[in-house]
Amino acid sequence: MINEILEAKKRWIEGLPNFHGLFKYSIRNFQQAIQRQDKISIIAEIKPTSPVLGVLQDKPNIGSIVNAYQKGGAKALSILTEEYYFGGTLKNISIARESSNLPILCKDFIISSKQLPWICAAGADACLLILSILEIESAKILKKEIEQLGMQAVVEIHTEKELESALQMDSKIILINQRNLQTMTIDPNTTANLINKINKNITVISASGFNNKTSILSLPKKVDAVLIGTFLMQQTDPEKILFEILS
């Protein structure tokens, strides 16, 4: 499935015009917002559709969901902007930006410099770089360009080899995805297996497979934040669920 997604993304980028607009938003510090304090931080995600489970919410009210996430105690937002498989759009970042003061991670398959100014202009504060779909040199270039725009790069890994590449890139924020993007299966031990190889000055996010309080509390203490998408999008009262998780 990942190859289909990437082919669709390449075609989408071919039709994307060069950016000539304005950057109207000041950029907020995503890393600072999610660093662990007295308890783990929650990054709450807007994810209309899952390639695995299908439609999670048909025509979601982005402003309402973001408001619930903030009231529930989320420290940051993740917005899926991939259109064909996740039902996202860059417009959802702008809506979230106008509806909340939480910093925003743009979660997409970023493979071209052409995407970055559009993401920044939409109101994102950070961008995801997925090492399983990028050559190391391409990832380094994209990271540098993200930072030149004032945003922060969140580098996603799933294996020890990808972790080595992330450390080589001097990554400040590493996201450990417990889902294998080739097989779409989740290994809940992925974070525990990799976390001790990550320097303590790096901010660590764990993602995929979190659908109850126990799964979050079982994470190693070195994890700063957990990203929750599908589970929250399936809830009728995400504010209540977040409050229960964090209480």
Secondary structure, 3 states (H helix, E strand, C coil): CHHHHHHHHHHHHHCCCCCCCCCCCCCCCHHHHHCCCCCCEEEEEECCEECCCEECCCCCCHHHHHHHHHHHCCCEEEEECCCCCCCCCHHHHHHHHHHCCCCEEEECCCCCHHHHHHHHHHCCCEEEEEHHHCCHHHHHHHHHHHHHCCCEEEEEECCHHHHHHHHHCCCCEEEEECECCCCCCECCCHHHHHHHHCCCCCEEEEECCCCCHHHHHCCCCCCCEEEECHHHHCCCCHHHHHHHHHC
